[in-house]
Amino acid sequence: MQTSRAIEIGEHEIHVWWAGTNPSPSPEAAQRLHRILDAKERERSSRFFFEKDQTLYVCAHSLLRIMCTRYLGGPESAWRFETEPNGRPHIVEDGRALVDFNLSHTEGIVACGFTRSGRIGVDVESVCRKTDWKEVMKRVLSHEEQKSLIVLPPEEGRERFFEYWTVKEAIAKAWGIGVGVDFRKIEIDLGDRQPRLVRSPDGTAKPSLLHLTSLAHHRLAVAFTKMSDGTSCTPHKELVLMIRQFPESWDVVKPE
C-alpha cells in the first residue's frame, strides 16, 4: 500500500498532468483501475452506454486518485470527494482542504491539475470533435471573437474556435461557475503567445494565470485564481506552472 508522498507541490506551484486514452487500457488494466474507484464512481461509470465513454471516465477518475496519492500519500481507493453547492468537487480531510484540483476529459485524453494556493480550472478539448462550430460559436463567443474567426481559413478557424472554448471552460471552472455561465460575456484575446482575459461577467476576478497548450489533436487550458472567492490574486510572476504527460502507460499502472 502506498502511504508516502512521491511528489511535492510548492505554495505557488500549479501542476497539471495529462494522459492519452488511445490505445485504451487492456481489460486487465481497466479492472485494476476500476477497483480503486468508490461506489458512486463505479455506479456512474456503469451508466455509460458506449464502452469508450466508460473507459474515458474510469481513466480520468483513476488518474485523479493516483495523483492524489502521489501528492498526499495514502491508498488511491481511500480518497473521498465532497461537492460544493456549485457542483465543484474537492478533497477534505479532518476539516482541512488539502489541495485544490480540477479534472477534465474528452475523447482521447484525460487531465487533472493541482494547486495549494488558490483555485485551478483545467479543460481539454479535441480539435477533431465533430460539431458545427460555426453555429456553436454564436452561443459561446463574443462578437469580436466571432469576427476574428470568420476571416480565417476554415480549418484554422475550427482550431481557433476550440482554443477559445477550452480557455473559457478552464476560466469558468476556476471561478466555480461552469454551469449556466454565458460564455459570450467572457472575452479572450488569444494573441500570439498566451491567452488574456479582456472582459468577464460582473463580480468575477481576473485570473492570475491563463495558459493554453497545443497537443497533437487536443488543446489543454489552465486557469488559476488566488482565492476561492476571487478577491485576491497572486502576481503572475510568483506562479510556477508545470504541465507533464503521465509517465506510465495504463497497462503498467498498478494502483494498490
N, C-alpha and C positions, 0 to 999 in steps of 0.2 A: 504494500500500500504506500502511495506517495504521500508524505506528510510534510516535507520541507519545500521551501520556495526554491525555484530554479532560476527565476528571472526577477531582477529588481527594477522598480519604476520610480524615478525621482519625482519630486513635488511638482516640477514644471515640465514634466515629460508627457508626451502623448504617444502611445504605442498602438499601431494598427497591424493586424495580421490577416492575410487572405489566403485562400486555398482554392484551387480549381476542383471541379467535380466531374471533369471528363479526362480520363476514364473515372467512372464511378467506383465505389468500393466493391470488392468481391462480396459474395453472400456471407462468407465467414467474417469479414471485416465489418460489414454492416451490422451483423448480430452483436459484435463486440461494442460497437458504438451505441447501438440501441439499448444495451444493458445499462449504460451509465445515465440514461435519461430518467427523469422521475415519472410518476404515474400519469400526471397531466400531459407531459410531453409525449409519452408513448401513446396515450389515448388520442391526442391531437394528430400525431403522425399517421395513425390508422385511418383517419378520415379522408386522407387524400385518395382520389380515385386512380390517378396515374402513379405508377411506381417511381418515375423520375422525380415527381414532386415530393413524394415521401422521402426519397433518398436525399434530396436537397435539404429538406427540413431537418432530417436526422444529422446530416453533416454539419449544418450551421449550428445547431444546439449542442452537438458534441464538441465542436471546435471551441465554443464558448466555455463549456465546462472544463475542457482540457487546459485552456489558457488561464482560467480562474485558478486552477490548481497550481499551474506553473508560476503564477504571481503570488498566490496567497497560501499555498500549501493545502494539505488535506486531500481526501479522495474525491475524484471527479463526480461520483454519484451523490455526494453529500450536500452539494450546493442547493440552497433553496432561494427562489426568487420571488420577491413581492412586487406588486404592481401599484404604481401611484395612481391617483384619481384620473390623470390624463392618459393612463394606459402604458406609461413608460416603466419597464421593469428595472429593478435594482436588487443588489445583494445587501442584506442586513444581517449582522451577526452581533448578538449581545447589545442590540440597540445602536450599533455604530455602522455608518456607511463605510464600507471598506475601500471600494473603488467605484468610480462611475464607468459604465460600459455601454456600448451600443452594438447592435447586431444587425446585419443585412445579408440578404441572399437573393440571387436571381439566377436564371438558367446559366449553368456553367461555372458559378463562383459563389463563395461564401466569404464573409469578412466580419471581424469584430475589432473594436477599439477599446482602449482602457486609458484612464487618467485618474490622478488622485486630487487634482486641484480645481475641478470645475465640471462642466457638462460637455460631453462629447456626442456628436452625431456622425454616423457613418452610413454611407449609402453606396451601393453598387448597382449598375445597370448595364445591360447588354446593348451594344450599338447595333447588333444584328436582330434585335427584337422586332417581330412583325407587328407593326402598328401604323396607322395612318397618322404620321407625326404632324403633317400639315394641318390636320383637323384638331389633334390634341393640343397643339401649341396655342390655339386660340383660347384654350381654357386654362393654360398654365404659364404662359409667357406674357410679359408686358408688351405694349405696342412697340416700344423701342427695341426690345429683344426680337420680336417678330420681324421687324423691318431689317434687322441685321442678318436674319436667316434667308429672307426672300431673295436677296441679291447673290447668294452663294450657289454653286453648282449643287444639284440635288443630293448627291452622296455626302458632300461636305456639310450641307445644311442638315441632313439627317443626323450626322455625328455630333454636330454642334448643338442640335436640339437636345440630344441625350446628355450632353455635358451640362447644359442649363438645368435640366430636370434633376440630374444627380446631385448637383450642388445645392439646389433648392431643397431637396429631400433631406440632405445632411443638415442644413441650417434649421429646418423645421424640427428635426429630431433632437438637435442640441437644445432648442428652445422648449421642447416638450409640447409642441402644438401641431404635431404631424397630421392629426385627423381634423379635417374640416377647414384647414387654412387655405385662403385664396392665394395661390402661388403667383397670380398676376400682380399682387401687392409686394412681392419680393422681387426686386430688380437687381440683376447681376451684370457686372462688366467682366467678361471672361478674359479680356486683354490678351497679351502675348505670352505672359508667364503664368500668374496665378489669379484666380477669381477675386473680385472685390464686390462687396455689398454696396449698392448705390442707393436703394430705397427699401424700406421694410414697414410692416404694419406698426401702428402706434403702440407704444408700450413694450417693444422688443428691443433688446440691446444689440449693438453691433458686435459680431463675433470677434474674438481676439485673433482667431486664425481661421482661414479658409484655404483648403488645398484640394487640387484636382490632379489625379494621376491617370495617365492613359496606359492601359494594358492592351494586349493584342486585340481582343474583341469586347472589352469592357471598359467602363470608366468607374473610378473609385474616388469618392469625395469625402473630405473630413471637415467638420466644423467644430469649433470649440468656443464656449463661453465660460467665463471665470466662475460665476456663482450660479446656483440653481435658480435664483430669481432674476438673473441677468443684470444686476445693478452695478457690478464691478468686474472689470476685466484685467487680466494680467497683460502687461505690454507684450506685443508680439515678439520682441527681441529676447524675452526671457523664456520663450517656449521652445522645446526641442521635440520635433516630430520624427518618429521612426515608422516607416512602412515596410513590412517584410512579408515575404511568402512563407507560409507554414512549411518548415523544413522537411517534414516526413510525408510519405505517400500514405493514403488511407489504409492501404493493406498492411503497413508495418506499424501503424499506431496501435499500441496495446494498453489502453487505459486500465487502471486497477478497479 
